[in-house]
Amino acid sequence: MSFAARLNGAGWWTIGRDVNRIAGMSEQPYKGKRRKRYPGTHPRRFEERYKELRGDAVMIEHVRGRGRTPAGTHVPVLLREVMSCLRPGLGDVAADCTLGYGGHAMEFLRRIMPGGRLIGLDVDEKELERTAKRLESAGFAGPAVSLHRSNFAGLDKVMAKEGLDGFDIIFADLGVSSMQVDDPSRGVSYKADGPLDMRMDQRLGKTGADLLATLSMTQLSAALRDFSDEPDHHKIAQWIVQQRQAQPIATTDQLARLVLNAKGFSPRARGRQLWQKPGGLHPAARTFQALRILVNDELGCLAQLLRIAPYCLRPGGRVGIISFHSGEDRLVKHAFKQGQSDGQYADISFQVIQTTSQEVRSNPRSASAKFRWARKQ
Ligand SMILES: C[S@@+](CC[C@H](N)C(=O)[O-])C[C@H]1O[C@@H](n2cnc3c(N)ncnc32)[C@H](O)[C@@H]1O
């Protein structure tokens, strides 16, 4: 078979046909707009790399159909479970403390309207603006939706600003969104090179690079141990402190390489490592997670949200938190248990709720999600 015939048999033509089928269109080949040309053989910039970033709905559906999360979007995790435990109803006032792409918020709105209100919080200005537009174009605008660029640690202040006596629902889906992970300029992932920023809130003073330049070996080692259970925390911290004297650690690539070296992976072996198989964890993943948690003081903010939540709920109100690592889940579990024994909560989730294998298959990023809820007296 000629090269051209093979291409026609399994290449773009087929993809075009599938896309059209998904969209319920004719069997004509997909004729999207051509993507802007990039110089060189490999797309380097985030905007050049993914076709779905053009906002083409058919292409986005096509990527979803292949079990992947389209770049620039986010799939809400444990959506069905969150709704069945928090039971948003007509007229409820709901606080989505981590608005992100607005996936959970949109579902809350569908269930609380008419008559309800959604108060959405996020620290990320860029994504907040985009989500505001998305909610508006889905028909959710006006006084029923108020969005705040605010840390959820200040939920009580947002509540006062809105003139509310409490919420019927408080929800948080912790961590970073897929948009933040996929965008190399945010510097939260080892997958693409970018500045080692890691701030979800650009108003924060210190980036990941700043912390790596200034923290002591003991502080780095403790962060790696406590925030991501990194078994090689001491080795990595030692190597970072040694290497930063020769050159500042300013990019995600530099940090990823440094961790691989500290863990004893040879550069030639890297391409064949186990972490590249489905479900494998990249050796630098835990270091990136720990540094991101430190930069954004994620555990401190969560502890404050858990402290104020009972005072921000109306009687019978529900709070639900999705967390993505054991340190966060421990905080949530203990706060809810303590609240129940103090008489603040009438009921709490009996067990942690996790994603089904079916959800993990369709959204691999949901794999470590853990959900817990509590109901106020
Ligand atoms: C996992 S995403 C939420 C996704 C959202 N549930 C959805 O379905 O699209 C987490 C979001 O919370 C924001 N965030 C993280 N920590 C925050 C905090 N302490 N206060 C407010 N927003 C925060 C991040 O900027 C990010 O946009």
The ligand as an SDF file (V2000), in Angstrom:
LIG
                    3D

 27 29  0  0  0  0  0  0  0  0999 V2000
   -9.5670   21.6250   40.2610 C   0  0  0  0  0  0  0  0  0  0  0  0
   -9.9440   23.2450   39.7540 S   0  0  0  0  0  0  0  0  0  0  0  0
  -11.6820   23.3650   39.9290 C   0  0  0  0  0  0  0  0  0  0  0  0
  -12.4370   22.8590   38.7440 C   0  0  0  0  0  0  0  0  0  0  0  0
  -13.9260   23.0780   38.7990 C   0  0  0  0  0  0  0  0  0  0  0  0
  -14.5480   22.3720   39.8870 N   0  0  0  0  0  0  0  0  0  0  0  0
  -14.5670   22.6680   37.4770 C   0  0  0  0  0  0  0  0  0  0  0  0
  -15.3870   21.7500   37.4570 O   0  0  0  0  0  0  0  0  0  0  0  0
  -14.2530   23.2590   36.4570 O   0  0  0  0  0  0  0  0  0  0  0  0
   -9.3700   24.1840   41.0910 C   0  0  0  0  0  0  0  0  0  0  0  0
   -9.5320   25.6900   40.9290 C   0  0  0  0  0  0  0  0  0  0  0  0
   -9.4650   26.2720   42.2240 O   0  0  0  0  0  0  0  0  0  0  0  0
   -8.6620   27.4140   42.2100 C   0  0  0  0  0  0  0  0  0  0  0  0
   -8.1090   27.4900   43.5610 N   0  0  0  0  0  0  0  0  0  0  0  0
   -7.1520   26.7240   44.1270 C   0  0  0  0  0  0  0  0  0  0  0  0
   -6.9240   27.0950   45.3930 N   0  0  0  0  0  0  0  0  0  0  0  0
   -7.7740   28.1170   45.6550 C   0  0  0  0  0  0  0  0  0  0  0  0
   -8.0270   28.9090   46.8050 C   0  0  0  0  0  0  0  0  0  0  0  0
   -7.3470   28.7320   47.9550 N   0  0  0  0  0  0  0  0  0  0  0  0
   -8.9850   29.8600   46.7400 N   0  0  0  0  0  0  0  0  0  0  0  0
   -9.6910   30.0410   45.5900 C   0  0  0  0  0  0  0  0  0  0  0  0
   -9.4740   29.3270   44.4550 N   0  0  0  0  0  0  0  0  0  0  0  0
   -8.5360   28.3750   44.4970 C   0  0  0  0  0  0  0  0  0  0  0  0
   -7.6430   27.1700   41.1200 C   0  0  0  0  0  0  0  0  0  0  0  0
   -7.1820   28.4030   40.6120 O   0  0  0  0  0  0  0  0  0  0  0  0
   -8.4520   26.3720   40.1090 C   0  0  0  0  0  0  0  0  0  0  0  0
   -9.0250   27.2040   39.1460 O   0  0  0  0  0  0  0  0  0  0  0  0
  1  2  1  0
  2  3  1  0
  2 10  1  0
  3  4  1  0
  4  5  1  0
  5  6  1  0
  5  7  1  0
  7  8  2  0
  7  9  1  0
 10 11  1  0
 11 12  1  0
 11 26  1  0
 12 13  1  0
 13 14  1  0
 13 24  1  0
 14 15  1  0
 14 23  1  0
 15 16  2  0
 16 17  1  0
 17 18  1  0
 17 23  2  0
 18 19  1  0
 18 20  2  0
 20 21  1  0
 21 22  2  0
 22 23  1  0
 24 25  1  0
 24 26  1  0
 26 27  1  0
M  CHG  2   2   1   9  -1
M  END
$$$$
